[in-house]
Amino acid sequence: MTKEQLLAMVSERYDKLQALNKINNFYDYEKEFEDIWKELGQSVFETNLSKFSADRRKKKTLTRFGEININNKHPFSKGINGFQISPRMQELMVYAGQLDSYEKCNEVIREFIDVDVSTTQVYRLTDKYGKEVQKDVNKERTLTPLKKDEVLYVQADGSMLLTREEGWKEVKVGRMFKSSDCIHADQKAGWISNSQYVAHLGNNKDFTKSMDDLIESYGKSGNQLLFVSDGAIWIKNWIEDAFPGAISILDYYHACEHLHLFTCNYFADKEKEKIWVTAQKQLLLQSEVLSVIRNIEKLAGKNKEAQKLIAYYQSNKDRMDYKRYQQIGCGIIGSGAIESAHRTVVQKRMKQSGQRWTMQGAQNMLNLRVVNKNLQWNKIITLAKYGFKAAA
């Protein structure tokens, strides 16, 4: 494209630009300017890519400026990753696809950049990118190395997802963060500024392998490594087998839930229940779990539910030193961070009304959600820029 051609395109729109000065409403002014600018950009983009040879054959390609014609001899006309969609537009569509339901993507993209896409296009792109990026998800850690005065918190838990092949299946999610990333300000609820996430639909072995590799990348962290989890046996066994030197904490609030499950059926007088439970919870916070067990025995004797609670506390008593745990790192004794991770990584996108997933499709989406949450979206940009084969 010559300089004269560019100036001619701008000149053609001069009157429209001048007419904007007659508009009194800022919204209308900006909207009209946006339309003119998009139309100009589309013309410049198309012209710049079309004057490549004498060959007049062209291919239609969807871009963030809309659909344009590219000369058949131009390398950009070949498409990428099997789609006649520009790399930048592919990235935008994949981002929208992992952010919300496919049905809403066209609405969002049209509103933001005034380009129409189909639900099927977004699905095919998103699913393909999710599959391609799987080999690079959590290939390396995203958090900085541990300092001597820091601890690494690791939390893991499962939640159920509806699949087409096997009904409800458990998605296992892991979250890692450092004590220095726990922010508390002005008596407000704290938040975690940086985390790394892992998400897997399938067996424990594959999930724990990914977690092991990331945790071990921090070196021999010993008592700088803290696990906080509920009473799931597979998690407890994994920690004991893979990281015997780490500190393993039973979620205090989960321990209290078990206490409430027993007392709500045992006490007829709810005021007495409240007083008794409050006392036991205070004892737990003081690392007096053996005293709580004795109190349950005195109260309920051989009551079946009491025995279940005692057995639960007995099997986890080495993970209930809450007084000590509150003095380590940022004092976390609950697994709220992993519960939040399930909401943000899995449920917000994948448990909307009526949704069912194929097993592979679910994992593909989990891959994209994790890449985004881990602030590694550059992995998707690389796939868009250079293609799946080149990035392999």
Summary of the structure (lengths in Angstrom):
residues: 392
radius of gyration: 28.3
end to end distance: 35.0
largest distance: 94.8
contacts: 1164
relative contact order: 0.12
helix: 58%
strand: 15%
